[in-house]
Amino acid sequence: MISRDAGWRIYPLFIAGIGLGGFFDGIVFHFLLQWHYFASSRMDSDSVSALERIMIVDGTFHFSMWIVAAIAIYLIWHAARRDLLPSRPHVFAGLILVGWGIFNIVDGVLFHLVLQLHNAREDGNVALWNAAWIGWGALFALAGWSLAFNRYRQLRE
């Protein structure tokens, strides 16, 4: 069982990782690479009005990620005032990576496979791209877990 203080060391950074993962997905994969949009499997993008609808849906996703990031900032600030944040950089970064990885896994399983709103990439071998997306998330989460928990046991105190 994690103590209350240990929870304050873990959860704010984990939530920050979720927000960063969402921002990275939106900025890099939605806008820069244009591999997918939030509902690209369900919405055509062949007209200006369709693109406007896509922008509204994507904007809602990005705003929700902004809310997650704002909550994380507040929680990090609150934990810092109580001197509860991990002092070691690898723990700090590891917890953020765990959150980022969990974002990718949940996005891949829930939105790609279950709800089929979009795929990691809408062309080529869709199943392979989705598996790579979920695998990337698992790699981030495992690497973060290894950084945060296997090298540093202070979180249990």
Backbone as CSV, one residue per row, in Angstrom:
resi,resn,N_x,N_y,N_z,CA_x,CA_y,CA_z,C_x,C_y,C_z
1,MET,0.835,-1.184,0.000,0.000,0.000,0.000,0.883,1.252,0.000
2,ILE,0.518,2.207,-0.824,1.270,3.452,-0.926,0.745,4.429,0.113
3,SER,1.664,5.015,0.879,1.249,6.000,1.879,0.721,7.251,1.187
4,ARG,0.013,8.071,1.953,-0.554,9.297,1.395,0.532,10.223,0.848
5,ASP,1.629,10.377,1.589,2.719,11.218,1.113,3.367,10.639,-0.140
6,ALA,3.527,9.318,-0.189,4.098,8.698,-1.386,3.179,8.914,-2.582
7,GLY,1.873,8.897,-2.354,0.930,9.188,-3.427,1.131,10.578,-3.995
8,TRP,1.395,11.546,-3.110,1.660,12.920,-3.571,2.960,12.995,-4.354
9,ARG,3.870,12.051,-4.149,5.108,12.017,-4.913,4.883,11.414,-6.298
10,ILE,3.905,10.549,-6.423,3.679,9.798,-7.657,2.649,10.457,-8.562
11,TYR,1.450,10.704,-8.059,0.311,11.062,-8.912,0.462,12.360,-9.699
12,PRO,0.991,13.432,-9.139,1.104,14.657,-9.951,1.974,14.465,-11.195
13,LEU,3.062,13.717,-11.062,3.959,13.508,-12.202,3.362,12.523,-13.193
14,PHE,2.672,11.526,-12.690,1.961,10.571,-13.548,0.910,11.307,-14.390
15,ILE,0.145,12.185,-13.759,-0.876,12.967,-14.478,-0.220,13.915,-15.476
16,ALA,0.923,14.498,-15.115,1.656,15.350,-16.059,2.062,14.543,-17.296
17,GLY,2.461,13.307,-17.106,2.815,12.451,-18.238,1.639,12.191,-19.159
18,ILE,0.458,12.013,-18.587,-0.748,11.841,-19.409,-0.967,13.091,-20.256
19,GLY,-0.872,14.260,-19.627,-1.054,15.510,-20.365,-0.010,15.705,-21.450
20,LEU,1.269,15.421,-21.139,2.333,15.556,-22.144,2.141,14.572,-23.288
21,GLY,1.725,13.354,-22.968,1.453,12.370,-24.014,0.345,12.831,-24.945
22,GLY,-0.709,13.412,-24.369,-1.808,13.933,-25.183,-1.384,15.109,-26.041
23,PHE,-0.605,16.026,-25.458,-0.103,17.163,-26.234,0.790,16.690,-27.381
24,PHE,1.695,15.758,-27.091,2.597,15.250,-28.123,1.800,14.584,-29.241
25,ASP,0.833,13.756,-28.885,-0.026,13.105,-29.875,-0.704,14.154,-30.746
26,GLY,-1.316,15.142,-30.120,-2.040,16.162,-30.868,-1.146,16.996,-31.759
27,ILE,-0.044,17.471,-31.212,0.826,18.357,-31.984,1.548,17.594,-33.095
28,VAL,2.171,16.467,-32.746,3.001,15.759,-33.729,2.154,14.937,-34.696
29,PHE,1.265,14.091,-34.179,0.555,13.154,-35.056,-0.691,13.754,-35.704
30,HIS,-1.375,14.675,-35.018,-2.558,15.291,-35.616,-2.175,16.422,-36.560
31,PHE,-1.295,17.321,-36.114,-1.012,18.528,-36.886,0.213,18.409,-37.793
32,LEU,1.364,18.038,-37.226,2.595,18.054,-38.019,2.657,16.915,-39.046
33,LEU,2.462,15.681,-38.590,2.518,14.538,-39.509,1.179,14.280,-40.210
34,GLN,0.091,14.710,-39.578,-1.274,14.513,-40.094,-1.568,13.036,-40.374
35,TRP,-1.128,12.173,-39.465,-1.380,10.744,-39.602,-2.820,10.401,-39.262
36,HIS,-3.358,11.096,-38.279,-4.752,10.853,-37.892,-5.300,12.079,-37.188
37,TYR,-6.613,12.102,-37.056,-7.311,13.080,-36.220,-8.065,12.271,-35.181
38,PHE,-8.650,12.943,-34.221,-9.269,12.198,-33.122,-10.349,11.238,-33.618
39,ALA,-11.146,11.646,-34.581,-12.212,10.778,-35.094,-12.039,10.530,-36.590
40,SER,-10.804,10.369,-37.055,-10.555,10.251,-38.491,-11.112,8.977,-39.115
41,SER,-11.343,7.936,-38.326,-11.955,6.726,-38.876,-13.457,6.893,-39.057
42,ARG,-14.041,7.879,-38.405,-15.491,8.082,-38.451,-15.926,9.315,-39.234
43,MET,-14.959,10.176,-39.602,-15.302,11.437,-40.258,-14.519,11.592,-41.553
44,ASP,-15.215,11.967,-42.618,-14.535,12.279,-43.876,-13.801,13.605,-43.746
45,SER,-12.746,13.743,-44.524,-12.002,15.009,-44.525,-11.918,15.572,-45.939
46,ASP,-12.992,15.369,-46.724,-12.967,15.729,-48.138,-13.588,17.086,-48.457
47,SER,-13.943,17.842,-47.441,-14.509,19.170,-47.687,-14.110,20.109,-46.552
48,VAL,-14.299,21.393,-46.792,-13.974,22.382,-45.768,-14.871,22.191,-44.546
49,SER,-16.167,21.937,-44.749,-17.064,21.750,-43.604,-16.684,20.503,-42.810
50,ALA,-16.218,19.451,-43.490,-15.765,18.254,-42.776,-14.515,18.560,-41.962
51,LEU,-13.597,19.313,-42.536,-12.384,19.695,-41.806,-12.719,20.582,-40.607
52,GLU,-13.726,21.427,-40.743,-14.155,22.249,-39.601,-14.667,21.371,-38.472
53,ARG,-15.447,20.338,-38.796,-15.932,19.405,-37.764,-14.764,18.664,-37.112
54,ILE,-13.806,18.255,-37.931,-12.620,17.570,-37.405,-11.875,18.489,-36.439
55,MET,-11.743,19.755,-36.784,-11.041,20.709,-35.923,-11.774,20.902,-34.596
56,ILE,-13.100,20.887,-34.621,-13.869,21.009,-33.376,-13.623,19.796,-32.489
57,VAL,-13.681,18.605,-33.072,-13.442,17.385,-32.292,-12.007,17.363,-31.771
58,ASP,-11.035,17.666,-32.642,-9.639,17.703,-32.205,-9.417,18.787,-31.150
59,GLY,-10.045,19.937,-31.349,-9.923,21.014,-30.367,-10.438,20.601,-29.002
60,THR,-11.530,19.840,-28.985,-12.072,19.336,-27.718,-11.071,18.393,-27.049
61,PHE,-10.454,17.514,-27.862,-9.425,16.623,-27.323,-8.259,17.428,-26.739
62,HIS,-7.777,18.412,-27.501,-6.634,19.195,-27.033,-6.977,20.018,-25.798
63,PHE,-8.180,20.527,-25.746,-8.603,21.269,-24.550,-8.655,20.343,-23.337
64,SER,-9.129,19.115,-23.524,-9.156,18.174,-22.397,-7.737,17.856,-21.924
65,MET,-6.787,17.766,-22.856,-5.393,17.533,-22.466,-4.823,18.754,-21.743
66,TRP,-5.273,19.950,-22.130,-4.865,21.173,-21.434,-5.380,21.140,-19.998
67,ILE,-6.618,20.679,-19.812,-7.194,20.557,-18.461,-6.361,19.574,-17.633
68,VAL,-6.014,18.431,-18.220,-5.185,17.446,-17.514,-3.848,18.069,-17.125
69,ALA,-3.217,18.790,-18.047,-1.927,19.440,-17.749,-2.078,20.493,-16.658
70,ALA,-3.160,21.265,-16.689,-3.391,22.285,-15.657,-3.574,21.635,-14.282
71,ILE,-4.307,20.538,-14.243,-4.476,19.805,-12.977,-3.121,19.305,-12.490
72,ALA,-2.317,18.765,-13.408,-0.990,18.270,-13.032,-0.117,19.389,-12.483
73,ILE,-0.153,20.550,-13.120,0.644,21.687,-12.631,0.212,22.069,-11.226
74,TYR,-1.094,22.131,-10.985,-1.586,22.452,-9.648,-1.109,21.408,-8.633
75,LEU,-1.229,20.128,-8.986,-0.823,19.064,-8.057,0.686,19.082,-7.806
76,ILE,1.470,19.348,-8.848,2.928,19.449,-8.675,3.258,20.628,-7.766
77,TRP,2.606,21.750,-7.983,2.814,22.926,-7.125,2.463,22.588,-5.673
78,HIS,1.317,21.926,-5.470,0.876,21.564,-4.122,1.885,20.607,-3.466
79,ALA,2.341,19.621,-4.211,3.311,18.668,-3.671,4.649,19.352,-3.381
80,ALA,5.055,20.278,-4.244,6.324,20.991,-4.035,6.267,21.840,-2.768
81,ARG,5.122,22.471,-2.510,4.977,23.275,-1.288,5.107,22.418,-0.044
82,ARG,4.727,21.160,-0.140,4.826,20.241,0.993,6.133,19.439,0.956
83,ASP,7.027,19.781,0.020,8.319,19.119,-0.144,8.153,17.605,-0.335
84,LEU,7.192,17.228,-1.198,6.899,15.815,-1.415,7.310,15.299,-2.793
85,LEU,7.820,16.164,-3.654,8.226,15.696,-4.981,9.524,14.913,-4.887
86,PRO,9.694,13.907,-5.742,10.959,13.163,-5.742,12.124,14.105,-6.046
87,SER,13.207,13.935,-5.328,14.362,14.819,-5.522,15.309,14.309,-6.600
88,ARG,15.190,13.066,-6.968,16.084,12.492,-7.976,15.476,12.656,-9.374
89,PRO,16.256,13.175,-10.320,15.726,13.444,-11.662,15.194,12.202,-12.374
90,HIS,15.833,11.038,-12.167,15.362,9.839,-12.859,14.005,9.382,-12.327
91,VAL,13.713,9.645,-11.079,12.394,9.306,-10.541,11.352,10.263,-11.114
92,PHE,11.678,11.543,-11.118,10.786,12.573,-11.651,10.436,12.249,-13.111
93,ALA,11.478,12.024,-13.928,11.266,11.724,-15.348,10.577,10.382,-15.533
94,GLY,10.933,9.407,-14.719,10.333,8.079,-14.837,8.835,8.093,-14.612
95,LEU,8.386,8.840,-13.611,6.948,8.918,-13.342,6.201,9.608,-14.478
96,ILE,6.824,10.615,-15.079,6.207,11.271,-16.240,6.123,10.288,-17.404
97,LEU,7.182,9.514,-17.632,7.158,8.515,-18.712,6.087,7.457,-18.485
98,VAL,5.870,7.052,-17.240,4.808,6.082,-16.951,3.453,6.663,-17.374
99,GLY,3.186,7.901,-16.999,1.921,8.530,-17.388,1.776,8.651,-18.892
100,TRP,2.850,9.054,-19.568,2.836,9.184,-21.026,2.556,7.823,-21.669
101,GLY,3.225,6.794,-21.182,3.013,5.448,-21.715,1.594,4.965,-21.502
102,ILE,1.046,5.220,-20.320,-0.342,4.823,-20.040,-1.292,5.570,-20.972
103,PHE,-1.012,6.853,-21.243,-1.839,7.590,-22.208,-1.864,6.853,-23.547
104,ASN,-0.686,6.477,-24.060,-0.623,5.809,-25.358,-1.337,4.456,-25.340
105,ILE,-1.183,3.712,-24.247,-1.835,2.408,-24.159,-3.351,2.575,-24.139
106,VAL,-3.855,3.473,-23.298,-5.302,3.696,-23.227,-5.819,4.218,-24.559
107,ASP,-5.120,5.182,-25.163,-5.520,5.698,-26.467,-5.564,4.568,-27.490
108,GLY,-4.513,3.752,-27.535,-4.446,2.671,-28.515,-5.520,1.623,-28.328
109,VAL,-5.728,1.202,-27.105,-6.717,0.152,-26.854,-8.137,0.706,-26.956
110,LEU,-8.415,1.809,-26.250,-9.791,2.319,-26.205,-10.210,2.988,-27.512
111,PHE,-9.425,3.966,-27.974,-9.858,4.763,-29.127,-9.515,4.122,-30.470
112,HIS,-8.417,3.336,-30.542,-8.066,2.690,-31.801,-8.818,1.373,-31.967
113,LEU,-8.773,0.504,-30.958,-9.305,-0.844,-31.114,-10.772,-0.986,-30.708
114,VAL,-11.134,-0.471,-29.545,-12.494,-0.685,-29.044,-13.497,0.241,-29.727
115,LEU,-13.279,1.546,-29.638,-14.236,2.508,-30.210,-13.996,2.770,-31.698
116,GLN,-12.823,2.409,-32.186,-12.443,2.581,-33.592,-12.680,4.012,-34.092
117,LEU,-12.266,4.989,-33.270,-12.393,6.395,-33.665,-11.293,6.814,-34.627
118,HIS,-10.098,6.283,-34.419,-8.980,6.562,-35.318,-7.943,5.471,-35.150
119,ASN,-6.980,5.463,-36.033,-5.860,4.537,-35.958,-4.588,5.362,-35.821
120,ALA,-3.517,4.706,-35.438,-2.254,5.425,-35.330,-1.906,6.069,-36.669
121,ARG,-2.161,5.346,-37.718,-2.000,5.854,-39.077,-3.128,5.262,-39.910
122,GLU,-3.760,6.089,-40.722,-4.954,5.656,-41.445,-4.651,4.964,-42.768
123,ASP,-3.382,4.846,-43.142,-3.049,4.145,-44.380,-2.047,3.038,-44.078
124,GLY,-1.815,2.174,-45.034,-0.865,1.088,-44.839,-1.457,-0.008,-43.971
125,ASN,-0.608,-0.685,-43.239,-1.022,-1.776,-42.376,-1.513,-1.194,-41.043
126,VAL,-2.809,-0.927,-40.966,-3.410,-0.265,-39.803,-3.167,-1.064,-38.525
127,ALA,-3.319,-2.385,-38.601,-3.129,-3.221,-37.411,-1.690,-3.125,-36.898
128,LEU,-0.734,-3.100,-37.808,0.664,-2.986,-37.408,0.939,-1.623,-36.766
129,TRP,0.409,-0.553,-37.360,0.590,0.783,-36.780,-0.032,0.871,-35.388
130,ASN,-1.227,0.305,-35.218,-1.868,0.332,-33.899,-1.090,-0.479,-32.874
131,ALA,-0.581,-1.637,-33.290,0.237,-2.448,-32.381,1.515,-1.703,-31.993
132,ALA,2.123,-1.018,-32.960,3.329,-0.241,-32.669,3.017,0.899,-31.704
133,TRP,1.855,1.530,-31.868,1.432,2.619,-30.984,1.306,2.117,-29.543
134,ILE,0.616,1.003,-29.379,0.431,0.431,-28.040,1.770,-0.052,-27.490
135,GLY,2.600,-0.649,-28.353,3.933,-1.091,-27.924,4.811,0.068,-27.487
136,TRP,4.726,1.183,-28.215,5.473,2.381,-27.836,5.027,2.841,-26.447
137,GLY,3.717,2.824,-26.207,3.213,3.197,-24.888,3.709,2.260,-23.808
138,ALA,3.696,0.953,-24.096,4.183,-0.027,-23.118,5.674,0.171,-22.845
139,LEU,6.439,0.468,-23.886,7.874,0.722,-23.721,8.111,1.944,-22.839
140,PHE,7.365,3.028,-23.097,7.481,4.227,-22.257,7.118,3.907,-20.804
141,ALA,6.001,3.208,-20.603,5.552,2.906,-19.237,6.561,2.016,-18.509
142,LEU,7.069,0.999,-19.184,8.048,0.105,-18.552,9.374,0.811,-18.279
143,ALA,9.829,1.626,-19.229,11.068,2.379,-19.010,10.898,3.351,-17.847
144,GLY,9.758,4.024,-17.808,9.487,4.952,-16.709,9.409,4.240,-15.375
145,TRP,8.736,3.096,-15.360,8.619,2.302,-14.131,10.007,1.883,-13.652
146,SER,10.835,1.435,-14.579,12.189,1.019,-14.227,12.992,2.186,-13.653
147,LEU,12.885,3.340,-14.294,13.596,4.526,-13.785,13.103,4.924,-12.400
148,ALA,11.789,4.933,-12.232,11.210,5.477,-11.002,11.276,4.519,-9.823
149,PHE,11.040,3.239,-10.054,10.857,2.329,-8.923,11.994,1.338,-8.720
150,ASN,12.607,0.886,-9.751,13.657,-0.113,-9.572,14.975,0.488,-9.112
151,ARG,15.197,1.769,-9.416,16.457,2.396,-9.035,16.336,3.232,-7.768
152,TYR,15.119,3.432,-7.298,14.950,4.367,-6.181,13.770,3.923,-5.325
153,ARG,13.999,3.568,-4.109,12.960,3.016,-3.233,12.374,4.023,-2.241
154,GLN,12.763,5.269,-2.310,12.316,6.269,-1.343,10.804,6.500,-1.399
155,LEU,10.164,6.183,-2.516,8.729,6.431,-2.653,7.917,5.637,-1.623
156,ARG,8.445,4.545,-1.137,7.707,3.730,-0.150,7.741,4.316,1.249
157,GLU,8.653,5.225,1.477,8.827,5.779,2.830,7.749,6.772,3.172
